Amino acid sequence: MNDSKPKPLNQDFFRRIGQNEGETNLDLVPAADYMKNYLTKEIKFKDLNEKLMKSRQEKVVIKEILLESEVELISSLKQLKTVFKDELKQAIDKLNDMYTNELMKLQQLYRSEVIGDKLLEIVKTVASSGWYLLMKDSSVNLCKFYDPPFEVQTGISSDKGHIKEYVSPVCYLKAIFVNILHTKITTGTIRLSTENQHPNADKNNFGTACNGTFEDKEIPLDDPEQLRVLLDEISSTYERIHLDSCYYTPLEQSKTRKDNTWKVKTA
């Protein structure tokens, strides 16, 4: 015999349906509204899906679900990022173009102000005679290069008025350098690059030339055409041997002939 007493009725049930001992409880939330409020609480889609999958009911009727999706937001952010990259690249390209243009303007101004239009005129003028500008650490040179090296076989003596023709080349002239930082031709202004020692140079390979009649002659940078004439005189002199200002006397066999027509011009 089962002597257990029956469980008392759950009074909450009567409260939820709105009646308690025959009286309506106006302060309580109706059952329908209570269920609605419960469903409209924030709940993640994943949690909701799990709850529905675990539910024993075969049919579930959902009256209202408010769902804010992040998919569209993520897609918009990705699109915005792509647009930003494109705009940034265009801005960088435009900035680089502006920088390049401004750099070219600065370079032109630098050439005009620092190097000067006069120097460019000098370079253009002397280039017609095969002279080129060469800037080094402590000198600015106008240079004439010989390729192949020039065979120096002739010697001139203005004092004795004769020319010597040597049977074989005394030396080979590879280049002449004139330092135009000097206002006048002085020791070290003219240098010769040779194979075997040039009689007018103090040493082999790269030596200082004896200036001879060029000593103290002005270097006319203010007159490019006169400068070109001077450079041509210098090259004509050292393409031969100035026998009146030699560091040594060539021993090669030679033939001597009278000639008083070749002289270094004076300013």
For each residue, the residues with C-beta under 8 A, 3 or more apart:
1:
2:
3:
4:
5:
6:
7:
8:
9: 13 14
10: 13
11: 14 15 20
12: 15 16
13: 9 10 16 17
14: 9 11 17 19 20 21
15: 11 12 18 20 25 28
16: 12 13 28 31 34
17: 13 14 31
18: 15 24 25 28 30 31
19: 14 22 23 24 25
20: 11 14 15 23 25
21: 14
22: 19
23: 19 20
24: 18 19
25: 15 18 19 20 28
26:
27:
28: 15 16 18 25
29: 33 34 37
30: 18 33 34
31: 16 17 18 34 35
32: 35 36
33: 29 30 36 37
34: 16 29 30 31 37 38
35: 31 32 38 39
36: 32 33 39 40 63 64
37: 29 33 34 40 41
38: 34 35 41
39: 35 36 62 63 64 65
40: 36 37 64 66
41: 37 38
42:
43: 47 48
44: 47 48
45: 48 49 67
46: 49 50
47: 43 44 50 51
48: 43 44 45 51 52 65
49: 45 46 52 53
50: 46 47 53 54
51: 47 48 54 55
52: 48 49 55 60
53: 49 50
54: 50 51
55: 51 52 60
56:
57: 60
58:
59:
60: 52 55 57
61:
62: 39 65
63: 36 39
64: 36 39 40
65: 39 48 62
66: 40
67: 45
68:
69: 72 73
70: 73 74
71: 74 75
72: 69 75 76
73: 69 70 76 77
74: 70 71 77 78
75: 71 72 78 79
76: 72 73 79 80
77: 73 74 80 81
78: 74 75 81 82
79: 75 76 82 83
80: 76 77 83 84
81: 77 78 84 85
82: 78 79 85 86
83: 79 80 86 87
84: 80 81 87 88
85: 81 82 88 89
86: 82 83 89 90
87: 83 84 90 91
88: 84 85 91 92
89: 85 86 92 93
90: 86 87 93 94
91: 87 88 94 95
92: 88 89 95 96
93: 89 90 96 97
94: 90 91 97 98
95: 91 92 98 99
96: 92 93 99 100
97: 93 94 100 101
98: 94 95 101 102
99: 95 96 102 103
100: 96 97 103 104
101: 97 98 104 105
102: 98 99 105 106
103: 99 100 106 107
104: 100 101 107 108
105: 101 102 108 109
106: 102 103 109 110
107: 103 104 110 111
108: 104 105 111 112
109: 105 106 112 113
110: 106 107 113 114 115
111: 107 108 114 115 120
112: 108 109 115 116 117
113: 109 110 116
114: 110 111
115: 110 111 112 119 120
116: 112 113 119 120
117: 112 120 121
118: 121 122 221 222
119: 115 116 122 123 133
120: 111 115 116 117 123 124
121: 117 118 124 125 224
122: 118 119 125 126 133 221 224 227
123: 119 120 126 127 132 133
124: 120 121 127 224
125: 121 122 128 224 225 227 228
126: 122 123 129 131 132 142 224 227 228 231
127: 123 124 130 131 132
128: 125 228
129: 126 144 228 231 232 235
130: 127 144 145 235
131: 126 127 142 143 144 228 231
132: 123 126 127 142 143 144 145
133: 119 122 123 140 141 142 143
134: 140 141 142 143 177
135: 139 140 141
136: 139 140 141
137:
138:
139: 135 136 179 181
140: 133 134 135 136 179 180 181
141: 133 134 135 136 177 178 179 180
142: 126 131 132 133 134 177 178 180 227 231
143: 131 132 133 134 175 176 177 178
144: 129 130 131 132 175 176 231 235
145: 130 132 174 175
146: 149 150 173 174 175
147:
148:
149: 146 172 173 174 194 195
150: 146 172 173 174 239
151: 169 172
152: 169 170 171 172 173 198 238 239 240 241
153: 165 166 168 169 170
154: 163 164 165 166 240 241
155: 163 164 166 170 199 240 241 242 243 250 254
156: 163 164 240 241 242 243 259 262
157: 160 161 162 163 164 243 244
158: 161 213 244 260 262 263 264
159: 244
160: 157 243
161: 157 158 258 259 260
162: 157 256 257 258 259
163: 154 155 156 157 256 257 258 259 262
164: 154 155 156 157 241 243 254 255 256
165: 153 154 254 255 256 257
166: 153 154 155 169 170 250 252 253 254
167: 252 253 254 255
168: 153 252 253
169: 151 152 153 166 172 196
170: 152 153 155 166 196 198 199 241 250 252
171: 152 194 195 196 197 198 199
172: 149 150 151 152 169 194 195 196
173: 146 149 150 152 176 192 193 194 198 238 239
174: 145 146 149 150 193 194 195
175: 143 144 145 146 192 193
176: 143 144 173 190 191 192 193 209 234 235 238
177: 134 141 142 143 190 191 192 193
178: 141 142 143 189 190 219 231 234
179: 139 140 141 182 188 189 190 191
180: 140 141 142 219 221
181: 139 140
182: 179 185 186 188 189 219
183: 218 219
184: 189 216 217 218 219
185: 182 189 190 211 214 215 216 217 218 219
186: 182 189 211 215 216
187: 208 211
188: 179 182 191 208
189: 178 179 182 184 185 186 211 219
190: 176 177 178 179 185 208 209 211 214 234 238
191: 176 177 179 188 201 206 207 208 209
192: 173 175 176 177 198 200 201 206 207 209 238
193: 173 174 175 176 177 205 206
194: 149 171 172 173 174 197 198 201 204 205 206 207
195: 149 171 172 174 205
196: 169 170 171 172 204
197: 171 194 201 203 204 207 247 248
198: 152 170 171 173 192 194 201 207 209 238 241
199: 155 170 171 241 242 243 246 247 248 249 250
200: 192 209 210 212 237 238 241 242 245 246 247
201: 191 192 194 197 198 204 207 208 209 210 247
202: 207 208 210 247
203: 197 206 207 208
204: 194 196 197 201 207
205: 193 194 195
206: 191 192 193 194 203
207: 191 192 194 197 198 201 202 203 204
208: 187 188 190 191 201 202 203
209: 176 190 191 192 198 200 201 238
210: 200 201 202 242 245 246 247
211: 185 186 187 189 190 214 215 245
212: 200 215 237 242 244 245 264
213: 158 217 264 266
214: 185 190 211 217 233 234 237 264
215: 185 186 211 212
216: 184 185 186
217: 184 185 213 214 230 266 267
218: 183 184 185 267
219: 178 180 182 183 184 185 189 227 230
220: 223 226 227 230
221: 118 122 180 224 227
222: 118
223: 220 226 227
224: 121 122 124 125 126 221 227 228
225: 125 228 229
226: 220 223 229 230
227: 122 125 126 142 219 220 221 223 224 230 231
228: 125 126 128 129 131 224 225 231 232
229: 225 226 232 233
230: 217 219 220 226 227 233 234
231: 126 129 131 142 144 178 227 228 234 235
232: 129 228 229 235 236
233: 214 229 230 236 237 264 265
234: 176 178 190 214 230 231 237 238
235: 129 130 144 176 231 232 238 239
236: 232 233 239 240
237: 200 212 214 233 234 240 242 264
238: 152 173 176 190 192 198 200 209 234 235 242
239: 150 152 173 235 236
240: 152 154 155 156 236 237 262
241: 152 154 155 156 164 170 198 199 200 246 250
242: 155 156 199 200 210 212 237 238 245 246 264
243: 155 156 157 160 164 199 246
244: 157 158 159 212
245: 200 210 211 212 242
246: 199 200 210 241 242 243 249 250
247: 197 199 200 201 202 210
248: 197 199
249: 199 246
250: 155 166 170 199 241 246 254
251:
252: 166 167 168 170
253: 166 167 168
254: 155 164 165 166 167 250
255: 164 165 167
256: 162 163 164 165
257: 162 163 165
258: 161 162 163
259: 156 161 162 163 262
260: 158 161 263
261:
262: 156 158 163 240 259
263: 158 260
264: 158 212 213 214 233 237 242
265: 233
266: 213 217
267: 217 218
